[in-house]
Amino acid sequence: MKKTPSESPAGPVMRADIEQRFRNNLNMTVFGAKAMAAAILDIYCRHLVSGNTIEMRTVGKIESRYRTPRRHHLVTEGRTRMTPAHRVLRFSPSLKLRARMLEHHRENDAEEA
């Protein structure tokens, strides 16, 4: 079953959602919107793989960094274990996005009450 882009923000963002927004807002062709979405997502992926940070003023910051090796205490086994260094992604929402999220949750809470 093929998924279609949705207007409701309840599900995950798909590339088709981004393409649909390009077609609606910029009057692009289907092929142009697909190429634009693929190019933007490719840029994001390349920067994250190379360890760079992506900063968007209204959204926030996505950074790729290495987590240092750590020693964990396994309580059930009574011993310690080292977790090796690995790369993690960290997202820090902007103040504008946080304010929008809080406002959205307040509206939903008011509707439920």
C-alpha positions in Angstrom: 0.0 0.0 0.0 1.5 3.3 -1.1 1.6 6.1 1.5 0.3 9.5 0.5 1.5 12.8 1.9 -0.7 14.0 4.8 -1.7 17.5 5.8 -2.0 16.5 9.5 1.2 16.7 11.5 0.3 13.5 13.4 2.7 11.1 11.5 6.3 11.2 10.4 7.5 13.6 7.7 8.0 11.8 4.4 9.8 13.1 1.3 6.4 13.1 -0.4 5.2 15.7 2.2 8.1 18.0 1.3 7.5 17.5 -2.4 3.8 18.3 -2.0 4.7 21.6 -0.2 7.1 22.6 -3.0 4.4 21.9 -5.6 1.7 23.8 -3.7 3.7 26.8 -2.5 6.2 27.3 -5.4 4.0 26.1 -8.3 6.7 23.6 -9.3 6.2 20.6 -11.5 6.2 17.1 -10.0 9.7 16.4 -11.4 11.1 19.7 -10.2 9.6 19.2 -6.7 11.1 15.7 -6.5 14.5 17.0 -7.6 14.4 19.9 -5.1 13.4 17.7 -2.2 16.1 15.1 -3.1 18.7 17.7 -3.3 17.9 19.3 0.1 17.7 15.9 1.8 21.0 14.9 0.2 22.7 18.0 1.5 21.5 17.3 5.0 22.6 13.7 4.9 26.1 14.6 3.5 26.6 17.2 6.3 25.5 14.8 9.1 27.6 11.9 7.8 30.7 14.2 7.6 30.0 15.4 11.2 28.9 18.9 10.5 26.0 20.7 12.2 22.8 21.8 10.4 21.4 25.0 11.8 18.0 26.4 10.8 16.8 29.5 12.5 13.1 28.7 12.8 13.6 24.9 13.5 16.7 24.4 15.5 20.1 22.7 15.3 20.9 19.1 14.4 24.4 18.1 15.2 26.3 14.9 14.7 29.0 14.2 17.3 31.0 11.3 18.7 30.1 10.1 22.1 33.1 9.1 24.2 33.6 5.6 25.5 32.0 5.0 28.9 32.1 2.4 31.6 28.7 0.9 32.6 28.0 -1.0 35.7 25.8 -4.0 35.1 23.9 -4.5 38.3 22.4 -7.9 37.4 25.8 -9.4 36.4 27.9 -7.6 39.1 30.5 -6.4 36.6 31.4 -3.4 34.5 31.4 -3.1 30.7 32.9 -0.5 28.4 30.7 1.0 25.7 32.8 2.0 22.7 32.7 5.5 21.2 30.0 6.0 18.6 28.3 8.7 16.7 25.0 10.2 17.9 22.6 12.8 16.5 21.4 15.5 18.8 18.5 17.9 18.0 18.1 21.2 19.8 14.8 23.0 18.9 14.9 26.7 18.5 13.1 29.1 20.8 10.5 29.8 18.0 9.8 26.1 17.6 9.6 25.6 21.4 7.0 28.4 21.6 5.0 26.9 18.7 5.0 23.5 20.4 3.9 24.9 23.7 1.1 26.9 22.1 0.0 23.8 20.1 -0.1 21.7 23.3 -2.1 24.4 25.2 -4.6 24.5 22.4 -5.0 20.7 22.4 -5.3 20.7 26.2 -8.0 23.3 26.0 -10.0 21.3 23.4 -9.9 18.2 25.5 -11.1 19.9 28.7 
